Amino acid sequence: METALQQELTTLRVNILKMLHMASEAVHKATQAVFDNNADLARQVIDDDRHINALECLIDSESLRILALHQPVAKDLRFIVGCMRMIVNIERLGDEGANIAERVLILHERQRMEINPALRQLSEMALDLVRKTITAFMELDAELAKEIFDRNIDAMNLNVRIFKDTTDYMIRESRTVERAVQYSFIAHSLKRICDQSANIAESIIFIKEGENYKHKCGQ
């Protein structure tokens, strides 16, 4: 029979997964809005971001209440602390989805331009890392979390490539500078999504193994 603490930890786990799925949906819809030039979908992402923020506040207050009421130790304490770290990064995933959506609204009012194929590649990488982050948390899979952490380097390199390509394009086609800048911001947000996935993965490793993985990227 589950103790009161175990029941509350289960609820905490469910709420974290719910928040992860909401953030994942925000990223998915935002990237879809980019490639479909869909302003309505972009507005939906921006509007729904408040639900992610509200859930972050709920999880944070519940986590503090569990700590105060049950004074957990060992792996239970590690789980709660890891979750409290995680929700900050999950909320930022939602924020980056909203940031991308805001760029879509600007681009929607302009004549369309060809999108760098590398941006689609980066968006697919970001979505894949978010999906794997959900799986890693569900299964507390530290090895998968380390894979997410390591792949973030590829996202950084791809973002640098997009920035260089966009800069070169702006030099050649000065009339398209504003639109190219918007796509640069989108690329940056996609890179930040990969960063937040890596940060969440770091918390999963902490929960599972009690190891601080923060500075191991690229070692």
Residue frames as qw, qx, qy, qz and C-alpha x, y, z in Angstrom:
[[0.000, 0.887, 0.462, 0.000, 0.00, 0.00, 0.00],
 [0.401, 0.528, -0.021, 0.748, 1.31, 3.42, -0.99],
 [0.327, -0.463, -0.428, 0.704, 2.13, 5.89, 1.74],
 [0.142, 0.909, 0.299, -0.252, 0.75, 9.43, 1.64],
 [0.181, -0.702, 0.409, 0.554, 4.17, 10.62, 0.46],
 [0.347, -0.026, 0.815, 0.464, 4.27, 8.10, -2.40],
 [0.288, 0.700, 0.653, 0.029, 0.78, 9.14, -3.50],
 [0.039, 0.932, 0.041, -0.359, 1.82, 12.77, -3.59],
 [0.277, -0.495, 0.617, 0.545, 5.00, 11.95, -5.51],
 [0.387, 0.317, 0.810, 0.305, 2.88, 10.08, -8.05],
 [0.196, 0.882, 0.408, -0.127, 0.67, 13.15, -8.45],
 [0.159, -0.806, 0.286, 0.493, 3.78, 15.29, -8.84],
 [0.383, -0.158, 0.768, 0.489, 5.09, 12.97, -11.53],
 [0.340, 0.599, 0.708, 0.154, 1.76, 13.10, -13.40],
 [0.077, 0.944, 0.177, -0.268, 1.70, 16.90, -13.28],
 [0.263, -0.610, 0.507, 0.550, 5.27, 17.13, -14.57],
 [0.378, 0.138, 0.815, 0.417, 4.36, 14.85, -17.48],
 [0.242, 0.803, 0.542, -0.042, 1.27, 16.95, -18.17],
 [0.055, -0.899, 0.108, 0.421, 3.40, 20.10, -18.24],
 [0.352, -0.346, 0.691, 0.527, 5.96, 18.42, -20.51],
 [0.368, 0.427, 0.776, 0.282, 3.25, 17.39, -22.95],
 [0.137, 0.917, 0.319, -0.194, 1.79, 20.91, -22.96],
 [0.166, -0.774, 0.359, 0.495, 5.21, 22.42, -23.67],
 [0.408, -0.063, 0.795, 0.445, 5.87, 19.80, -26.36],
 [0.333, 0.676, 0.650, 0.096, 2.56, 20.67, -28.01],
 [0.016, 0.931, 0.037, -0.362, 3.47, 24.37, -27.92],
 [0.262, -0.538, 0.601, 0.529, 6.78, 23.70, -29.67],
 [0.403, 0.225, 0.829, 0.315, 5.13, 21.42, -32.21],
 [0.258, 0.823, 0.504, -0.044, 2.39, 23.92, -33.06],
 [0.085, -0.875, 0.147, 0.453, 4.83, 26.84, -33.18],
 [0.296, -0.349, 0.706, 0.540, 7.14, 25.10, -35.64],
 [0.357, 0.464, 0.781, 0.216, 4.17, 24.00, -37.73],
 [0.131, 0.911, 0.286, -0.265, 3.01, 27.62, -37.79],
 [0.215, -0.656, 0.428, 0.584, 6.44, 28.67, -39.11],
 [0.241, -0.114, 0.813, 0.518, 6.43, 26.34, -42.09],
 [0.168, 0.581, 0.777, 0.175, 2.69, 26.73, -42.83],
 [0.057, 0.191, 0.036, 0.979, 2.75, 30.52, -42.25],
 [0.391, -0.557, -0.699, -0.221, -0.27, 29.93, -40.00],
 [0.036, -0.422, 0.276, -0.863, -1.08, 33.02, -37.93],
 [0.723, -0.424, -0.128, -0.530, -4.13, 31.45, -36.23],
 [0.899, -0.144, -0.365, 0.194, -2.05, 28.54, -34.95],
 [0.428, 0.295, -0.355, 0.777, 0.60, 30.99, -33.76],
 [0.340, -0.485, 0.115, -0.798, -2.00, 32.95, -31.80],
 [0.874, -0.334, -0.263, -0.235, -3.21, 29.72, -30.21],
 [0.757, 0.048, -0.418, 0.500, 0.32, 28.94, -29.00],
 [0.117, 0.374, -0.274, 0.878, 0.68, 32.40, -27.49],
 [0.587, -0.440, -0.050, -0.678, -2.72, 32.17, -25.80],
 [0.914, -0.229, -0.327, -0.074, -2.12, 28.66, -24.41],
 [0.490, 0.373, -0.529, 0.584, 1.19, 29.63, -22.82],
 [0.360, -0.510, 0.305, -0.719, -0.68, 30.91, -19.76],
 [0.927, -0.237, -0.108, -0.271, -1.82, 27.35, -18.97],
 [0.796, 0.194, -0.402, 0.409, 1.80, 26.18, -18.83],
 [0.104, 0.486, -0.383, 0.779, 2.67, 29.08, -16.53],
 [0.655, -0.439, 0.106, -0.606, -0.25, 28.26, -14.23],
 [0.967, -0.103, -0.233, -0.010, 0.77, 24.61, -13.99],
 [0.548, 0.369, -0.453, 0.599, 4.34, 25.63, -13.15],
 [0.234, -0.495, 0.336, -0.766, 3.05, 27.66, -10.20],
 [0.868, -0.284, -0.033, -0.405, 0.88, 24.76, -9.02],
 [0.906, 0.096, -0.343, 0.228, 3.72, 22.23, -9.20],
 [0.315, 0.467, -0.437, 0.701, 6.10, 24.58, -7.43],
 [0.453, -0.467, 0.287, -0.704, 3.71, 25.19, -4.53],
 [0.951, -0.160, -0.108, -0.241, 2.85, 21.50, -4.25],
 [0.761, 0.278, -0.437, 0.392, 6.53, 20.54, -4.21],
 [0.043, 0.475, -0.453, 0.753, 7.24, 22.99, -1.40],
 [0.710, -0.366, 0.127, -0.588, 4.25, 21.65, 0.52],
 [0.958, 0.006, -0.285, 0.012, 5.49, 18.05, 0.17],
 [0.516, 0.380, -0.488, 0.592, 8.94, 19.08, 1.39],
 [0.218, -0.448, 0.380, -0.780, 7.50, 20.87, 4.42],
 [0.808, -0.248, 0.048, -0.532, 4.90, 18.24, 5.29],
 [0.995, -0.005, -0.092, -0.026, 6.81, 15.00, 4.73],
 [0.236, -0.813, 0.526, 0.085, 10.48, 16.04, 4.97],
 [0.970, 0.243, -0.002, 0.001, 11.53, 13.38, 2.43],
 [0.385, -0.689, 0.558, 0.257, 15.08, 12.03, 2.26],
 [0.521, -0.141, 0.767, 0.347, 17.33, 10.14, -0.17],
 [0.211, 0.179, 0.723, 0.633, 15.81, 9.38, -3.60],
 [0.016, 0.776, 0.630, 0.019, 12.44, 10.95, -2.76],
 [0.194, -0.817, -0.031, 0.542, 14.12, 14.23, -1.86],
 [0.298, -0.266, 0.582, 0.709, 16.23, 14.01, -5.03],
 [0.200, 0.481, 0.774, 0.361, 13.09, 13.44, -7.10],
 [0.036, -0.888, -0.422, 0.177, 11.34, 16.52, -5.70],
 [0.251, -0.711, 0.215, 0.620, 14.40, 18.76, -6.05],
 [0.318, -0.031, 0.712, 0.626, 14.95, 17.48, -9.60],
 [0.149, 0.667, 0.701, 0.204, 11.31, 18.20, -10.48],
 [0.113, -0.899, -0.207, 0.370, 11.55, 21.72, -9.09],
 [0.279, -0.468, 0.466, 0.698, 14.59, 22.32, -11.26],
 [0.307, 0.221, 0.810, 0.448, 12.80, 20.83, -14.24],
 [0.178, 0.775, 0.600, -0.083, 9.65, 22.93, -14.21],
 [0.075, -0.777, 0.124, 0.613, 11.67, 26.10, -14.77],
 [0.149, -0.295, 0.718, 0.613, 13.07, 24.61, -17.98],
 [0.214, 0.444, 0.853, 0.171, 9.72, 23.18, -19.05],
 [0.104, 0.849, 0.352, -0.380, 8.13, 26.62, -18.63],
 [0.071, -0.658, 0.387, 0.642, 10.91, 28.05, -20.79],
 [0.269, 0.113, 0.856, 0.426, 10.15, 25.46, -23.48],
 [0.171, 0.741, 0.647, -0.050, 6.64, 26.91, -23.59],
 [0.059, -0.838, 0.008, 0.542, 8.06, 30.44, -23.67],
 [0.202, -0.360, 0.643, 0.645, 10.25, 29.61, -26.67],
 [0.243, 0.434, 0.828, 0.257, 7.22, 28.16, -28.44],
 [0.067, 0.882, 0.400, -0.242, 5.42, 31.47, -27.80],
 [0.191, -0.680, 0.308, 0.638, 8.49, 33.42, -28.97],
 [0.257, 0.005, 0.789, 0.559, 8.50, 31.50, -32.24],
 [0.163, 0.665, 0.726, 0.057, 4.77, 32.09, -32.62],
 [0.032, -0.859, -0.132, 0.493, 5.27, 35.84, -32.20],
 [0.186, -0.425, 0.574, 0.675, 7.81, 35.79, -35.05],
 [0.245, 0.333, 0.851, 0.324, 5.27, 33.95, -37.19],
 [0.114, 0.830, 0.493, -0.236, 2.77, 36.78, -36.68],
 [0.072, -0.749, 0.247, 0.611, 5.35, 39.28, -37.92],
 [0.206, -0.198, 0.790, 0.543, 6.31, 37.14, -40.90],
 [0.306, 0.515, 0.801, 0.009, 2.67, 36.53, -41.77],
 [0.177, 0.883, 0.222, -0.375, 2.29, 40.23, -42.59],
 [0.043, -0.681, 0.514, 0.520, 5.23, 40.13, -45.02],
 [0.760, 0.455, -0.355, -0.300, 5.79, 38.58, -48.42],
 [0.933, -0.267, 0.239, 0.040, 6.96, 34.99, -47.96],
 [0.236, 0.754, -0.606, -0.095, 10.60, 34.11, -48.56],
 [0.827, 0.147, -0.543, 0.003, 12.36, 30.80, -49.00],
 [0.671, -0.670, 0.257, -0.188, 13.12, 29.14, -45.67],
 [0.139, 0.608, -0.780, 0.047, 16.58, 27.73, -45.09],
 [0.831, -0.060, -0.518, -0.192, 16.29, 23.89, -45.10],
 [0.417, 0.160, -0.697, 0.561, 18.61, 23.84, -42.09],
 [0.349, -0.233, 0.322, -0.849, 15.85, 25.56, -40.09],
 [0.860, -0.092, -0.222, -0.450, 13.55, 22.61, -40.72],
 [0.723, 0.151, -0.622, 0.259, 16.39, 20.29, -39.72],
 [0.099, 0.235, -0.577, 0.776, 16.87, 22.22, -36.47],
 [0.606, -0.197, 0.109, -0.763, 13.12, 22.20, -35.77],
 [0.884, -0.012, -0.424, -0.196, 13.01, 18.43, -36.26],
 [0.522, 0.188, -0.652, 0.517, 15.96, 18.05, -33.90],
 [0.198, -0.258, 0.408, -0.853, 14.29, 20.27, -31.29],
 [0.783, -0.139, -0.090, -0.600, 11.03, 18.30, -31.51],
 [0.823, 0.087, -0.559, 0.063, 12.91, 15.01, -31.29],
 [0.305, 0.227, -0.635, 0.673, 14.82, 16.13, -28.19],
 [0.458, -0.231, 0.262, -0.818, 11.60, 17.26, -26.51],
 [0.878, -0.055, -0.292, -0.375, 9.95, 13.89, -27.27],
 [0.715, 0.139, -0.609, 0.313, 12.97, 12.02, -25.92],
 [0.020, -0.326, 0.503, -0.800, 12.94, 14.24, -22.83],
 [0.722, -0.217, 0.052, -0.655, 9.39, 13.12, -22.08],
 [0.910, 0.044, -0.409, -0.057, 10.39, 9.47, -22.51],
 [0.468, 0.307, -0.605, 0.567, 13.49, 9.90, -20.36],
 [0.288, -0.313, 0.426, -0.798, 11.42, 11.39, -17.54],
 [0.843, -0.129, -0.132, -0.506, 8.66, 8.78, -17.80],
 [0.942, 0.028, -0.320, 0.095, 11.19, 5.97, -17.52],
 [0.435, -0.845, 0.301, 0.078, 13.80, 7.88, -15.49],
 [0.905, 0.264, 0.117, 0.312, 16.23, 6.76, -18.19],
 [0.345, -0.809, 0.210, 0.427, 19.57, 8.39, -17.35],
 [0.539, -0.087, 0.598, 0.587, 21.28, 7.01, -20.47],
 [0.292, 0.685, 0.549, 0.380, 18.68, 8.56, -22.75],
 [0.181, -0.962, -0.135, 0.156, 18.99, 11.79, -20.78],
 [0.483, -0.551, 0.389, 0.558, 22.75, 11.79, -21.39],
 [0.471, 0.297, 0.631, 0.541, 22.12, 11.26, -25.10],
 [0.085, 0.906, 0.389, 0.139, 19.84, 14.32, -25.13],
 [0.375, -0.849, 0.104, 0.358, 22.48, 16.32, -23.30],
 [0.530, -0.274, 0.533, 0.601, 25.20, 15.33, -25.79],
 [0.399, 0.518, 0.619, 0.435, 23.05, 15.98, -28.89],
 [0.036, -0.937, -0.237, 0.255, 22.59, 19.58, -27.80],
 [0.364, -0.512, 0.411, 0.660, 26.06, 20.23, -29.26],
 [0.330, 0.275, 0.726, 0.537, 24.70, 19.30, -32.71],
 [0.052, 0.859, 0.508, 0.022, 21.88, 21.81, -32.22],
 [0.265, -0.815, 0.077, 0.509, 24.39, 24.52, -31.34],
 [0.371, -0.224, 0.603, 0.669, 26.43, 23.80, -34.49],
 [0.229, 0.534, 0.723, 0.374, 23.32, 23.83, -36.65],
 [0.072, -0.915, -0.331, 0.217, 22.21, 27.14, -35.15],
 [0.314, -0.628, 0.313, 0.640, 25.61, 28.67, -35.95],
 [0.336, 0.101, 0.728, 0.589, 25.30, 27.41, -39.53],
 [0.120, 0.761, 0.620, 0.145, 21.82, 28.94, -39.90],
 [0.187, -0.880, -0.088, 0.428, 23.06, 32.25, -38.52],
 [0.331, -0.395, 0.515, 0.685, 25.95, 32.29, -41.02],
 [0.265, 0.364, 0.764, 0.461, 23.66, 31.35, -43.92],
 [0.012, 0.865, 0.498, -0.061, 21.17, 34.03, -42.93],
 [0.258, -0.763, 0.123, 0.580, 23.89, 36.66, -42.60],
 [0.322, -0.130, 0.654, 0.672, 25.23, 35.80, -46.05],
 [0.172, 0.593, 0.736, 0.276, 21.70, 35.97, -47.45],
 [0.088, -0.901, -0.303, 0.297, 21.09, 39.39, -45.92],
 [0.296, -0.553, 0.354, 0.694, 24.31, 40.69, -47.44],
 [0.236, 0.116, 0.754, 0.601, 23.22, 39.48, -50.89],
 [0.133, -0.584, -0.646, -0.473, 19.58, 40.56, -50.59],
 [0.109, 0.024, -0.420, 0.901, 19.38, 43.69, -48.46],
 [0.460, -0.237, -0.216, -0.828, 15.62, 44.07, -49.14],
 [0.777, -0.276, -0.521, -0.219, 14.87, 40.86, -47.25],
 [0.239, 0.356, -0.655, 0.622, 16.86, 41.73, -44.14],
 [0.486, -0.290, 0.356, -0.744, 13.89, 42.09, -41.77],
 [0.925, -0.017, -0.132, -0.356, 12.39, 38.72, -42.71],
 [0.720, 0.299, -0.566, 0.268, 15.78, 37.02, -42.51],
 [0.031, -0.404, 0.586, -0.702, 16.27, 38.46, -39.02],
 [0.748, -0.211, 0.169, -0.607, 12.94, 36.95, -37.92],
 [0.942, 0.117, -0.309, -0.064, 14.07, 33.51, -39.10],
 [0.413, 0.419, -0.614, 0.526, 17.34, 34.02, -37.20],
 [0.387, -0.347, 0.462, -0.718, 15.32, 34.63, -34.04],
 [0.917, -0.037, -0.065, -0.393, 13.27, 31.51, -34.75],
 [0.772, 0.295, -0.518, 0.219, 16.48, 29.49, -35.11],
 [0.072, 0.424, -0.605, 0.670, 17.70, 30.91, -31.80],
 [0.670, -0.246, 0.278, -0.643, 14.47, 29.89, -30.09],
 [0.945, 0.110, -0.267, -0.154, 14.74, 26.38, -31.54],
 [0.528, 0.372, -0.611, 0.458, 18.28, 26.18, -30.18],
 [0.254, -0.374, 0.507, -0.734, 17.01, 27.32, -26.78],
 [0.883, -0.112, -0.031, -0.455, 14.39, 24.55, -26.91],
 [0.839, 0.208, -0.465, 0.190, 17.26, 22.09, -27.31],
 [0.158, 0.436, -0.564, 0.683, 19.05, 23.81, -24.40],
 [0.578, -0.313, 0.312, -0.686, 16.01, 23.42, -22.15],
 [0.949, 0.026, -0.244, -0.196, 15.65, 19.76, -23.16],
 [0.627, 0.317, -0.562, 0.437, 19.29, 19.26, -22.15],
 [0.147, -0.413, 0.484, -0.758, 18.64, 21.05, -18.84],
 [0.825, -0.198, 0.080, -0.524, 15.65, 18.82, -18.14],
 [0.890, 0.185, -0.411, 0.073, 17.78, 15.79, -19.05],
 [0.276, 0.441, -0.597, 0.610, 20.36, 16.98, -16.53],
 [0.504, -0.332, 0.384, -0.698, 17.67, 16.98, -13.81],
 [0.945, 0.005, -0.159, -0.286, 16.61, 13.45, -14.82],
 [0.685, 0.319, -0.555, 0.348, 20.21, 12.27, -14.44],
 [0.077, -0.421, 0.537, -0.727, 20.32, 13.95, -11.03],
 [0.768, -0.216, 0.149, -0.584, 17.09, 12.20, -9.98],
 [0.961, 0.111, -0.231, -0.107, 18.23, 8.79, -11.21],
 [0.818, 0.183, -0.334, 0.432, 21.94, 8.82, -10.37],
 [0.492, -0.822, -0.121, 0.262, 22.45, 11.75, -7.98],
 [0.633, -0.063, 0.242, 0.732, 25.09, 13.12, -10.36],
 [0.126, 0.833, 0.047, -0.537, 25.59, 16.76, -11.36],
 [0.695, 0.273, 0.516, 0.420, 25.87, 16.53, -15.15],
 [0.163, 0.928, 0.159, -0.295, 25.82, 20.29, -15.82],
 [0.026, 0.847, -0.420, -0.325, 29.38, 20.73, -17.03],
 [0.627, -0.161, 0.732, 0.213, 29.87, 17.41, -18.83],
 [0.661, 0.700, 0.234, -0.137, 28.57, 18.52, -22.24],
 [0.526, 0.800, -0.284, 0.048, 31.30, 17.97, -24.81],
 [0.371, -0.667, 0.643, -0.066, 33.72, 16.22, -22.42]]
